[in-house]
Amino acid sequence: MPFQDFDLLTLKEVAALLHCSKAHICKVVLGRVVGCPAIPSVALGRRRLIRRESLAAWIQANEKALDATMQASPLRGAGKRA
């Protein structure tokens, strides 16, 4: 793999891309979020880095899993109170 394609992101950068907190990304990377697979990462001491390609693959896998489990409500507005 050529080094120009080797793009590593910090947890802060991933959090900004996914519009959530750095703490939440840290929990996802460590596999501490129920129902959410861990984001693959590289550990350099205490620092964690995520390949941009791995993040894109993780997002795509989660989209497919979500599409397979989501079901439309059989009644329109079934969750609303009268």
N, C-alpha and C positions, 0 to 999 in steps of 0.2 A: 504494500500500500504506500503510495507516495505521501511524503510529509505535508504537502500543501493541502491534502484532503483530510488531514488529521486535526480536526477541530474540537478542542475540549472546552466545555463550559463549566463555570463555577456554579455552586448551588444558588447563589444570588442571581446569576444570569438566567438559570432555569426558572427560578421563581418569577422573575420579571416576564419571561416568555409565556408562562402558564397563568399569570395573574393571580398568584397566591403568595403566601409567606415563605421565607427561607426555612423557617422551622418546620412547616408542613412538608416541604420538599425533602428535608433531612429525614423526617419520619417515613416518607414514601421510599426513599433510597434504602433505609434500613429495614424495610418490610414491616413497619409497625402500624400501617393503616389497613384495617379490616376490609376485605373485599377488593383490595387494590394490589396488583402485583408490584414488586419492587422495581424501581428504575435501575438498570445496570449502571454501575459506576466503577471508577478506578480510585483506589485509596493511595494517597501519597502522605504517609504519616497520619496526621489528624485531618488532613484535607481530602475532600472527595471531589472528583471531577467526572463529568458525564460527557461522553462523545455525542455530538450533535446527531449523528446517524443513529445511535442507540436510542436517543430521546424520540426521534421521529418514528422509529419502529415501535417503541413502547406506546406512543400516542395512537398509532394506527392499530395496534393490537387491542388497545382499550376501546377504541371506537367500534371495532368488529364485535368484541364481547358485549358491549352495551347494546348494539343493534340486535344481537341475538336474544338478549334477555328482556328488552323493553317490549311492552305490550300496550296497545292503545286501550283506553277505557271503553268498555262496551256501551256505556251511556254517556252522552255528552253532558258535561257539568255534574258528573256523579259525585264529585267531592265537595260540591258547594252546598252550603246550608240555605234553607229557604228563609 
